[in-house]
Every structure is written in C-alpha cells, then in structure tokens.
C-alpha cells in the first residue's frame, strides 16, 4: 500500500515538473519575440522609400 501511494505522489511530482518546465521554456522563448509597438522603418520620414511597388517604375 505504501509503494502505491509513493508511486502516485511521484507520478504527480514528475508531471508537475514537466508542466512547469514546458511553461518556463515557452515563457522564455516568447519573452524574446521582438519589441513593443509597431515596426517603423529607420531614418527620417521624408527619406523613407519603402514599401515600394513591384515592379519598380524605372
């Protein structure tokens, strides 16, 4: 009886550790996913040539 209870506790402990490990990995990966705010092209607004139409008009 003792071994059954110990086995169940260990199974729950291992499952909890796996879930917490997965959540930690996902959280760390998502925390590095870019910057806040919408993307802005570099440089002054009057010098920005993107987005361009394709094909370019030569």
mmCIF file as Biopython writes it, N, C-alpha, C and O atoms, coordinates in Angstrom:
data_model
#
loop_
_atom_site.group_PDB
_atom_site.id
_atom_site.type_symbol
_atom_site.label_atom_id
_atom_site.label_alt_id
_atom_site.label_comp_id
_atom_site.label_asym_id
_atom_site.label_entity_id
_atom_site.label_seq_id
_atom_site.pdbx_PDB_ins_code
_atom_site.Cartn_x
_atom_site.Cartn_y
_atom_site.Cartn_z
_atom_site.occupancy
_atom_site.B_iso_or_equiv
_atom_site.auth_seq_id
_atom_site.auth_asym_id
_atom_site.pdbx_PDB_model_num
ATOM 1   N N  . UNK A ? 1  ? 0.830  -1.203 0.000   1.0 0.0 1  A 1 
ATOM 2   C CA . UNK A ? 1  ? 0.000  0.000  0.000   1.0 0.0 1  A 1 
ATOM 3   C C  . UNK A ? 1  ? 0.866  1.255  0.000   1.0 0.0 1  A 1 
ATOM 4   O O  . UNK A ? 1  ? 0.562  2.240  -0.672  1.0 0.0 1  A 1 
ATOM 5   N N  . UNK A ? 2  ? 1.947  1.196  0.766   1.0 0.0 2  A 1 
ATOM 6   C CA . UNK A ? 2  ? 2.851  2.343  0.854   1.0 0.0 2  A 1 
ATOM 7   C C  . UNK A ? 2  ? 3.492  2.653  -0.490  1.0 0.0 2  A 1 
ATOM 8   O O  . UNK A ? 2  ? 3.650  3.816  -0.861  1.0 0.0 2  A 1 
ATOM 9   N N  . UNK A ? 3  ? 3.859  1.598  -1.217  1.0 0.0 3  A 1 
ATOM 10  C CA . UNK A ? 3  ? 4.516  1.811  -2.504  1.0 0.0 3  A 1 
ATOM 11  C C  . UNK A ? 3  ? 3.560  2.384  -3.538  1.0 0.0 3  A 1 
ATOM 12  O O  . UNK A ? 3  ? 3.982  3.139  -4.415  1.0 0.0 3  A 1 
ATOM 13  N N  . UNK A ? 4  ? 2.289  2.042  -3.453  1.0 0.0 4  A 1 
ATOM 14  C CA . UNK A ? 4  ? 1.292  2.576  -4.380  1.0 0.0 4  A 1 
ATOM 15  C C  . UNK A ? 4  ? 1.120  4.076  -4.157  1.0 0.0 4  A 1 
ATOM 16  O O  . UNK A ? 4  ? 1.091  4.852  -5.112  1.0 0.0 4  A 1 
ATOM 17  N N  . UNK A ? 5  ? 1.011  4.471  -2.916  1.0 0.0 5  A 1 
ATOM 18  C CA . UNK A ? 5  ? 0.855  5.896  -2.588  1.0 0.0 5  A 1 
ATOM 19  C C  . UNK A ? 5  ? 2.105  6.667  -2.992  1.0 0.0 5  A 1 
ATOM 20  O O  . UNK A ? 5  ? 2.011  7.759  -3.553  1.0 0.0 5  A 1 
ATOM 21  N N  . UNK A ? 6  ? 3.271  6.102  -2.709  1.0 0.0 6  A 1 
ATOM 22  C CA . UNK A ? 6  ? 4.529  6.751  -3.080  1.0 0.0 6  A 1 
ATOM 23  C C  . UNK A ? 6  ? 4.631  6.870  -4.597  1.0 0.0 6  A 1 
ATOM 24  O O  . UNK A ? 6  ? 5.084  7.895  -5.105  1.0 0.0 6  A 1 
ATOM 25  N N  . UNK A ? 7  ? 4.219  5.843  -5.320  1.0 0.0 7  A 1 
ATOM 26  C CA . UNK A ? 7  ? 4.236  5.870  -6.788  1.0 0.0 7  A 1 
ATOM 27  C C  . UNK A ? 7  ? 3.319  6.940  -7.341  1.0 0.0 7  A 1 
ATOM 28  O O  . UNK A ? 7  ? 3.683  7.639  -8.286  1.0 0.0 7  A 1 
ATOM 29  N N  . UNK A ? 8  ? 2.130  7.080  -6.764  1.0 0.0 8  A 1 
ATOM 30  C CA . UNK A ? 8  ? 1.190  8.106  -7.223  1.0 0.0 8  A 1 
ATOM 31  C C  . UNK A ? 8  ? 1.718  9.503  -6.958  1.0 0.0 8  A 1 
ATOM 32  O O  . UNK A ? 8  ? 1.580  10.399 -7.791  1.0 0.0 8  A 1 
ATOM 33  N N  . UNK A ? 9  ? 2.320  9.685  -5.796  1.0 0.0 9  A 1 
ATOM 34  C CA . UNK A ? 9  ? 2.896  11.001 -5.464  1.0 0.0 9  A 1 
ATOM 35  C C  . UNK A ? 9  ? 4.028  11.327 -6.417  1.0 0.0 9  A 1 
ATOM 36  O O  . UNK A ? 9  ? 4.132  12.464 -6.878  1.0 0.0 9  A 1 
ATOM 37  N N  . UNK A ? 10 ? 4.883  10.354 -6.724  1.0 0.0 10 A 1 
ATOM 38  C CA . UNK A ? 10 ? 5.999  10.578 -7.641  1.0 0.0 10 A 1 
ATOM 39  C C  . UNK A ? 10 ? 5.496  10.876 -9.051  1.0 0.0 10 A 1 
ATOM 40  O O  . UNK A ? 10 ? 6.067  11.721 -9.741  1.0 0.0 10 A 1 
ATOM 41  N N  . UNK A ? 11 ? 4.436  10.193 -9.490  1.0 0.0 11 A 1 
ATOM 42  C CA . UNK A ? 11 ? 3.877  10.463 -10.814 1.0 0.0 11 A 1 
ATOM 43  C C  . UNK A ? 11 ? 3.347  11.887 -10.893 1.0 0.0 11 A 1 
ATOM 44  O O  . UNK A ? 11 ? 3.560  12.571 -11.894 1.0 0.0 11 A 1 
ATOM 45  N N  . UNK A ? 12 ? 2.661  12.342 -9.851  1.0 0.0 12 A 1 
ATOM 46  C CA . UNK A ? 12 ? 2.151  13.706 -9.827  1.0 0.0 12 A 1 
ATOM 47  C C  . UNK A ? 12 ? 3.292  14.710 -9.793  1.0 0.0 12 A 1 
ATOM 48  O O  . UNK A ? 12 ? 3.227  15.750 -10.448 1.0 0.0 12 A 1 
ATOM 49  N N  . UNK A ? 13 ? 4.340  14.404 -9.032  1.0 0.0 13 A 1 
ATOM 50  C CA . UNK A ? 13 ? 5.500  15.287 -8.927  1.0 0.0 13 A 1 
ATOM 51  C C  . UNK A ? 13 ? 6.216  15.399 -10.267 1.0 0.0 13 A 1 
ATOM 52  O O  . UNK A ? 13 ? 6.596  16.493 -10.686 1.0 0.0 13 A 1 
ATOM 53  N N  . UNK A ? 14 ? 6.398  14.270 -10.933 1.0 0.0 14 A 1 
ATOM 54  C CA . UNK A ? 14 ? 7.062  14.283 -12.239 1.0 0.0 14 A 1 
ATOM 55  C C  . UNK A ? 14 ? 6.215  15.038 -13.258 1.0 0.0 14 A 1 
ATOM 56  O O  . UNK A ? 14 ? 6.751  15.812 -14.052 1.0 0.0 14 A 1 
ATOM 57  N N  . UNK A ? 15 ? 4.916  14.827 -13.248 1.0 0.0 15 A 1 
ATOM 58  C CA . UNK A ? 15 ? 4.029  15.547 -14.170 1.0 0.0 15 A 1 
ATOM 59  C C  . UNK A ? 15 ? 4.069  17.046 -13.909 1.0 0.0 15 A 1 
ATOM 60  O O  . UNK A ? 15 ? 4.121  17.842 -14.847 1.0 0.0 15 A 1 
ATOM 61  N N  . UNK A ? 16 ? 4.046  17.426 -12.660 1.0 0.0 16 A 1 
ATOM 62  C CA . UNK A ? 16 ? 4.107  18.843 -12.311 1.0 0.0 16 A 1 
ATOM 63  C C  . UNK A ? 16 ? 5.419  19.460 -12.771 1.0 0.0 16 A 1 
ATOM 64  O O  . UNK A ? 16 ? 5.431  20.572 -13.300 1.0 0.0 16 A 1 
ATOM 65  N N  . UNK A ? 17 ? 6.519  18.748 -12.574 1.0 0.0 17 A 1 
ATOM 66  C CA . UNK A ? 17 ? 7.826  19.250 -13.016 1.0 0.0 17 A 1 
ATOM 67  C C  . UNK A ? 17 ? 7.873  19.403 -14.530 1.0 0.0 17 A 1 
ATOM 68  O O  . UNK A ? 17 ? 8.423  20.386 -15.028 1.0 0.0 17 A 1 
ATOM 69  N N  . UNK A ? 18 ? 7.313  18.460 -15.269 1.0 0.0 18 A 1 
ATOM 70  C CA . UNK A ? 18 ? 7.290  18.558 -16.725 1.0 0.0 18 A 1 
ATOM 71  C C  . UNK A ? 18 ? 6.458  19.736 -17.202 1.0 0.0 18 A 1 
ATOM 72  O O  . UNK A ? 18 ? 6.868  20.459 -18.110 1.0 0.0 18 A 1 
ATOM 73  N N  . UNK A ? 19 ? 5.306  19.933 -16.605 1.0 0.0 19 A 1 
ATOM 74  C CA . UNK A ? 19 ? 4.443  21.053 -16.988 1.0 0.0 19 A 1 
ATOM 75  C C  . UNK A ? 19 ? 5.119  22.377 -16.680 1.0 0.0 19 A 1 
ATOM 76  O O  . UNK A ? 19 ? 5.101  23.283 -17.513 1.0 0.0 19 A 1 
ATOM 77  N N  . UNK A ? 20 ? 5.713  22.509 -15.504 1.0 0.0 20 A 1 
ATOM 78  C CA . UNK A ? 20 ? 6.393  23.750 -15.152 1.0 0.0 20 A 1 
ATOM 79  C C  . UNK A ? 20 ? 7.606  24.000 -16.040 1.0 0.0 20 A 1 
ATOM 80  O O  . UNK A ? 20 ? 7.885  25.146 -16.392 1.0 0.0 20 A 1 
ATOM 81  N N  . UNK A ? 21 ? 8.323  22.956 -16.403 1.0 0.0 21 A 1 
ATOM 82  C CA . UNK A ? 21 ? 9.461  23.106 -17.303 1.0 0.0 21 A 1 
ATOM 83  C C  . UNK A ? 21 ? 9.008  23.585 -18.679 1.0 0.0 21 A 1 
ATOM 84  O O  . UNK A ? 21 ? 9.620  24.481 -19.260 1.0 0.0 21 A 1 
ATOM 85  N N  . UNK A ? 22 ? 7.951  22.996 -19.193 1.0 0.0 22 A 1 
ATOM 86  C CA . UNK A ? 22 ? 7.434  23.416 -20.506 1.0 0.0 22 A 1 
ATOM 87  C C  . UNK A ? 22 ? 6.945  24.856 -20.468 1.0 0.0 22 A 1 
ATOM 88  O O  . UNK A ? 22 ? 7.210  25.623 -21.393 1.0 0.0 22 A 1 
ATOM 89  N N  . UNK A ? 23 ? 6.240  25.229 -19.419 1.0 0.0 23 A 1 
ATOM 90  C CA . UNK A ? 23 ? 5.757  26.602 -19.308 1.0 0.0 23 A 1 
ATOM 91  C C  . UNK A ? 23 ? 6.914  27.585 -19.197 1.0 0.0 23 A 1 
ATOM 92  O O  . UNK A ? 23 ? 6.852  28.678 -19.760 1.0 0.0 23 A 1 
ATOM 93  N N  . UNK A ? 24 ? 7.955  27.217 -18.486 1.0 0.0 24 A 1 
ATOM 94  C CA . UNK A ? 24 ? 9.124  28.081 -18.358 1.0 0.0 24 A 1 
ATOM 95  C C  . UNK A ? 24 ? 9.808  28.263 -19.707 1.0 0.0 24 A 1 
ATOM 96  O O  . UNK A ? 24 ? 10.185 29.380 -20.062 1.0 0.0 24 A 1 
ATOM 97  N N  . UNK A ? 25 ? 9.970  27.199 -20.449 1.0 0.0 25 A 1 
ATOM 98  C CA . UNK A ? 25 ? 10.614 27.278 -21.765 1.0 0.0 25 A 1 
ATOM 99  C C  . UNK A ? 25 ? 9.794  28.144 -22.711 1.0 0.0 25 A 1 
ATOM 100 O O  . UNK A ? 25 ? 10.349 28.994 -23.408 1.0 0.0 25 A 1 
ATOM 101 N N  . UNK A ? 26 ? 8.488  27.940 -22.745 1.0 0.0 26 A 1 
ATOM 102 C CA . UNK A ? 26 ? 7.624  28.735 -23.624 1.0 0.0 26 A 1 
ATOM 103 C C  . UNK A ? 26 ? 7.658  30.207 -23.225 1.0 0.0 26 A 1 
ATOM 104 O O  . UNK A ? 26 ? 7.711  31.079 -24.092 1.0 0.0 26 A 1 
ATOM 105 N N  . UNK A ? 27 ? 7.629  30.491 -21.943 1.0 0.0 27 A 1 
ATOM 106 C CA . UNK A ? 27 ? 7.664  31.877 -21.472 1.0 0.0 27 A 1 
ATOM 107 C C  . UNK A ? 27 ? 8.963  32.563 -21.854 1.0 0.0 27 A 1 
ATOM 108 O O  . UNK A ? 27 ? 8.957  33.715 -22.287 1.0 0.0 27 A 1 
ATOM 109 N N  . UNK A ? 28 ? 10.067 31.866 -21.699 1.0 0.0 28 A 1 
ATOM 110 C CA . UNK A ? 28 ? 11.364 32.452 -22.046 1.0 0.0 28 A 1 
ATOM 111 C C  . UNK A ? 28 ? 11.445 32.706 -23.545 1.0 0.0 28 A 1 
ATOM 112 O O  . UNK A ? 28 ? 11.952 33.745 -23.968 1.0 0.0 28 A 1 
ATOM 113 N N  . UNK A ? 29 ? 10.958 31.780 -24.349 1.0 0.0 29 A 1 
ATOM 114 C CA . UNK A ? 29 ? 11.004 31.962 -25.795 1.0 0.0 29 A 1 
ATOM 115 C C  . UNK A ? 29 ? 10.109 33.109 -26.245 1.0 0.0 29 A 1 
ATOM 116 O O  . UNK A ? 29 ? 10.489 33.878 -27.128 1.0 0.0 29 A 1 
ATOM 117 N N  . UNK A ? 30 ? 8.944  33.233 -25.658 1.0 0.0 30 A 1 
ATOM 118 C CA . UNK A ? 30 ? 8.029  34.298 -26.072 1.0 0.0 30 A 1 
ATOM 119 C C  . UNK A ? 30 ? 8.465  35.662 -25.573 1.0 0.0 30 A 1 
ATOM 120 O O  . UNK A ? 30 ? 8.084  36.679 -26.153 1.0 0.0 30 A 1 
ATOM 121 N N  . UNK A ? 31 ? 9.249  35.705 -24.519 1.0 0.0 31 A 1 
ATOM 122 C CA . UNK A ? 31 ? 9.683  36.995 -23.999 1.0 0.0 31 A 1 
ATOM 123 C C  . UNK A ? 31 ? 10.699 37.662 -24.917 1.0 0.0 31 A 1 
ATOM 124 O O  . UNK A ? 31 ? 10.903 38.872 -24.821 1.0 0.0 31 A 1 
ATOM 125 N N  . UNK A ? 32 ? 11.329 36.921 -25.788 1.0 0.0 32 A 1 
ATOM 126 C CA . UNK A ? 32 ? 12.302 37.495 -26.701 1.0 0.0 32 A 1 
ATOM 127 C C  . UNK A ? 32 ? 11.765 37.725 -28.097 1.0 0.0 32 A 1 
ATOM 128 O O  . UNK A ? 32 ? 12.550 37.861 -29.035 1.0 0.0 32 A 1 
ATOM 129 N N  . UNK A ? 33 ? 10.457 37.774 -28.269 1.0 0.0 33 A 1 
ATOM 130 C CA . UNK A ? 33 ? 9.856  37.871 -29.594 1.0 0.0 33 A 1 
ATOM 131 C C  . UNK A ? 33 ? 9.649  39.319 -30.034 1.0 0.0 33 A 1 
ATOM 132 O O  . UNK A ? 33 ? 8.507  39.749 -30.195 1.0 0.0 33 A 1 
ATOM 133 N N  . UNK A ? 34 ? 10.689 40.053 -30.226 1.0 0.0 34 A 1 
ATOM 134 C CA . UNK A ? 34 ? 10.564 41.379 -30.792 1.0 0.0 34 A 1 
ATOM 135 C C  . UNK A ? 34 ? 10.366 42.470 -29.770 1.0 0.0 34 A 1 
ATOM 136 O O  . UNK A ? 34 ? 10.419 42.253 -28.560 1.0 0.0 34 A 1 
ATOM 137 N N  . UNK A ? 35 ? 10.135 43.650 -30.306 1.0 0.0 35 A 1 
ATOM 138 C CA . UNK A ? 35 ? 9.997  44.835 -29.465 1.0 0.0 35 A 1 
ATOM 139 C C  . UNK A ? 35 ? 8.534  45.239 -29.334 1.0 0.0 35 A 1 
ATOM 140 O O  . UNK A ? 35 ? 7.659  44.748 -30.046 1.0 0.0 35 A 1 
ATOM 141 N N  . UNK A ? 36 ? 8.309  46.138 -28.412 1.0 0.0 36 A 1 
ATOM 142 C CA . UNK A ? 36 ? 6.958  46.655 -28.234 1.0 0.0 36 A 1 
ATOM 143 C C  . UNK A ? 36 ? 6.648  47.656 -29.341 1.0 0.0 36 A 1 
ATOM 144 O O  . UNK A ? 36 ? 7.552  48.288 -29.888 1.0 0.0 36 A 1 
ATOM 145 N N  . UNK A ? 37 ? 5.389  47.794 -29.660 1.0 0.0 37 A 1 
ATOM 146 C CA . UNK A ? 37 ? 4.961  48.772 -30.654 1.0 0.0 37 A 1 
ATOM 147 C C  . UNK A ? 37 ? 5.052  48.231 -32.070 1.0 0.0 37 A 1 
ATOM 148 O O  . UNK A ? 37 ? 5.611  47.160 -32.306 1.0 0.0 37 A 1 
ATOM 149 N N  . UNK A ? 38 ? 4.494  48.987 -33.010 1.0 0.0 38 A 1 
ATOM 150 C CA . UNK A ? 38 ? 4.514  48.567 -34.401 1.0 0.0 38 A 1 
ATOM 151 C C  . UNK A ? 38 ? 5.878  48.869 -35.019 1.0 0.0 38 A 1 
ATOM 152 O O  . UNK A ? 38 ? 6.563  49.795 -34.585 1.0 0.0 38 A 1 
ATOM 153 N N  . UNK A ? 39 ? 6.273  48.098 -36.024 1.0 0.0 39 A 1 
ATOM 154 C CA . UNK A ? 39 ? 7.573  48.328 -36.640 1.0 0.0 39 A 1 
ATOM 155 C C  . UNK A ? 39 ? 7.603  49.645 -37.421 1.0 0.0 39 A 1 
ATOM 156 O O  . UNK A ? 39 ? 6.627  50.021 -38.070 1.0 0.0 39 A 1 
ATOM 157 N N  . UNK A ? 40 ? 8.721  50.321 -37.344 1.0 0.0 40 A 1 
ATOM 158 C CA . UNK A ? 40 ? 8.899  51.582 -38.052 1.0 0.0 40 A 1 
ATOM 159 C C  . UNK A ? 40 ? 10.210 51.519 -38.819 1.0 0.0 40 A 1 
ATOM 160 O O  . UNK A ? 40 ? 11.216 51.056 -38.281 1.0 0.0 40 A 1 
ATOM 161 N N  . UNK A ? 41 ? 10.217 51.979 -40.073 1.0 0.0 41 A 1 
ATOM 162 C CA . UNK A ? 41 ? 11.472 51.963 -40.824 1.0 0.0 41 A 1 
ATOM 163 C C  . UNK A ? 41 ? 12.453 52.978 -40.255 1.0 0.0 41 A 1 
ATOM 164 O O  . UNK A ? 41 ? 12.044 54.000 -39.704 1.0 0.0 41 A 1 
ATOM 165 N N  . UNK A ? 42 ? 13.748 52.698 -40.387 1.0 0.0 42 A 1 
ATOM 166 C CA . UNK A ? 42 ? 14.743 53.623 -39.855 1.0 0.0 42 A 1 
ATOM 167 C C  . UNK A ? 42 ? 14.867 54.885 -40.706 1.0 0.0 42 A 1 
ATOM 168 O O  . UNK A ? 42 ? 14.566 54.876 -41.900 1.0 0.0 42 A 1 
ATOM 169 N N  . UNK A ? 43 ? 15.299 55.932 -40.096 1.0 0.0 43 A 1 
ATOM 170 C CA . UNK A ? 43 ? 15.563 57.175 -40.818 1.0 0.0 43 A 1 
ATOM 171 C C  . UNK A ? 43 ? 14.432 58.176 -40.719 1.0 0.0 43 A 1 
ATOM 172 O O  . UNK A ? 43 ? 13.366 57.882 -40.177 1.0 0.0 43 A 1 
ATOM 173 N N  . UNK A ? 44 ? 14.682 59.387 -41.260 1.0 0.0 44 A 1 
ATOM 174 C CA . UNK A ? 44 ? 13.639 60.406 -41.246 1.0 0.0 44 A 1 
ATOM 175 C C  . UNK A ? 44 ? 12.492 60.045 -42.199 1.0 0.0 44 A 1 
ATOM 176 O O  . UNK A ? 44 ? 12.683 59.334 -43.185 1.0 0.0 44 A 1 
ATOM 177 N N  . UNK A ? 45 ? 11.315 60.546 -41.883 1.0 0.0 45 A 1 
ATOM 178 C CA . UNK A ? 45 ? 10.118 60.173 -42.644 1.0 0.0 45 A 1 
ATOM 179 C C  . UNK A ? 45 ? 10.198 60.583 -44.109 1.0 0.0 45 A 1 
ATOM 180 O O  . UNK A ? 45 ? 9.664  59.873 -44.961 1.0 0.0 45 A 1 
ATOM 181 N N  . UNK A ? 46 ? 10.843 61.697 -44.436 1.0 0.0 46 A 1 
ATOM 182 C CA . UNK A ? 46 ? 10.890 62.140 -45.838 1.0 0.0 46 A 1 
ATOM 183 C C  . UNK A ? 46 ? 11.901 61.347 -46.673 1.0 0.0 46 A 1 
ATOM 184 O O  . UNK A ? 46 ? 11.883 61.463 -47.898 1.0 0.0 46 A 1 
ATOM 185 N N  . UNK A ? 47 ? 12.769 60.557 -46.069 1.0 0.0 47 A 1 
ATOM 186 C CA . UNK A ? 47 ? 13.763 59.760 -46.791 1.0 0.0 47 A 1 
ATOM 187 C C  . UNK A ? 47 ? 13.366 58.289 -46.932 1.0 0.0 47 A 1 
ATOM 188 O O  . UNK A ? 47 ? 14.103 57.512 -47.540 1.0 0.0 47 A 1 
ATOM 189 N N  . UNK A ? 48 ? 12.235 57.900 -46.391 1.0 0.0 48 A 1 
ATOM 190 C CA . UNK A ? 48 ? 11.817 56.501 -46.431 1.0 0.0 48 A 1 
ATOM 191 C C  . UNK A ? 48 ? 11.222 56.194 -47.797 1.0 0.0 48 A 1 
ATOM 192 O O  . UNK A ? 48 ? 10.301 56.872 -48.253 1.0 0.0 48 A 1 
ATOM 193 N N  . UNK A ? 49 ? 11.760 55.167 -48.444 1.0 0.0 49 A 1 
ATOM 194 C CA . UNK A ? 49 ? 11.290 54.786 -49.786 1.0 0.0 49 A 1 
ATOM 195 C C  . UNK A ? 49 ? 10.535 53.462 -49.780 1.0 0.0 49 A 1 
ATOM 196 O O  . UNK A ? 49 ? 10.162 52.964 -50.842 1.0 0.0 49 A 1 
ATOM 197 N N  . UNK A ? 50 ? 10.307 52.892 -48.623 1.0 0.0 50 A 1 
ATOM 198 C CA . UNK A ? 50 ? 9.608  51.620 -48.525 1.0 0.0 50 A 1 
ATOM 199 C C  . UNK A ? 50 ? 8.239  51.847 -47.932 1.0 0.0 50 A 1 
ATOM 200 O O  . UNK A ? 50 ? 8.093  52.793 -47.158 1.0 0.0 50 A 1 
ATOM 201 N N  . UNK A ? 51 ? 7.251  51.080 -48.221 1.0 0.0 51 A 1 
ATOM 202 C CA . UNK A ? 51 ? 7.229  49.980 -49.171 1.0 0.0 51 A 1 
ATOM 203 C C  . UNK A ? 51 ? 7.182  50.486 -50.604 1.0 0.0 51 A 1 
ATOM 204 O O  . UNK A ? 51 ? 6.564  51.512 -50.889 1.0 0.0 51 A 1 
ATOM 205 N N  . UNK A ? 52 ? 7.820  49.779 -51.482 1.0 0.0 52 A 1 
ATOM 206 C CA . UNK A ? 52 ? 7.834  50.115 -52.907 1.0 0.0 52 A 1 
ATOM 207 C C  . UNK A ? 52 ? 6.849  49.238 -53.646 1.0 0.0 52 A 1 
ATOM 208 O O  . UNK A ? 52 ? 6.505  48.146 -53.193 1.0 0.0 52 A 1 
ATOM 209 N N  . UNK A ? 53 ? 6.404  49.721 -54.777 1.0 0.0 53 A 1 
ATOM 210 C CA . UNK A ? 53 ? 5.546  48.910 -55.646 1.0 0.0 53 A 1 
ATOM 211 C C  . UNK A ? 53 ? 6.430  47.981 -56.468 1.0 0.0 53 A 1 
ATOM 212 O O  . UNK A ? 53 ? 7.569  48.321 -56.786 1.0 0.0 53 A 1 
ATOM 213 N N  . UNK A ? 54 ? 5.916  46.832 -56.805 1.0 0.0 54 A 1 
ATOM 214 C CA . UNK A ? 54 ? 6.647  45.906 -57.641 1.0 0.0 54 A 1 
ATOM 215 C C  . UNK A ? 54 ? 5.887  45.719 -58.921 1.0 0.0 54 A 1 
ATOM 216 O O  . UNK A ? 54 ? 4.668  45.559 -58.859 1.0 0.0 54 A 1 
ATOM 217 N N  . UNK A ? 55 ? 6.489  45.726 -60.042 1.0 0.0 55 A 1 
ATOM 218 C CA . UNK A ? 55 ? 7.877  46.053 -60.355 1.0 0.0 55 A 1 
ATOM 219 C C  . UNK A ? 55 ? 8.116  47.546 -60.251 1.0 0.0 55 A 1 
ATOM 220 O O  . UNK A ? 55 ? 7.201  48.345 -60.455 1.0 0.0 55 A 1 
ATOM 221 N N  . UNK A ? 56 ? 9.351  47.926 -59.930 1.0 0.0 56 A 1 
ATOM 222 C CA . UNK A ? 56 ? 9.644  49.348 -59.771 1.0 0.0 56 A 1 
ATOM 223 C C  . UNK A ? 56 ? 9.522  50.102 -61.092 1.0 0.0 56 A 1 
ATOM 224 O O  . UNK A ? 56 ? 9.880  49.593 -62.154 1.0 0.0 56 A 1 
ATOM 225 N N  . UNK A ? 57 ? 9.015  51.312 -61.001 1.0 0.0 57 A 1 
ATOM 226 C CA . UNK A ? 57 ? 8.885  52.151 -62.196 1.0 0.0 57 A 1 
ATOM 227 C C  . UNK A ? 57 ? 10.233 52.815 -62.465 1.0 0.0 57 A 1 
ATOM 228 O O  . UNK A ? 57 ? 10.667 53.677 -61.701 1.0 0.0 57 A 1 
ATOM 229 N N  . UNK A ? 58 ? 10.898 52.412 -63.557 1.0 0.0 58 A 1 
ATOM 230 C CA . UNK A ? 58 ? 12.209 52.995 -63.883 1.0 0.0 58 A 1 
ATOM 231 C C  . UNK A ? 58 ? 12.084 54.121 -64.878 1.0 0.0 58 A 1 
ATOM 232 O O  . UNK A ? 58 ? 13.088 54.721 -65.262 1.0 0.0 58 A 1 
#
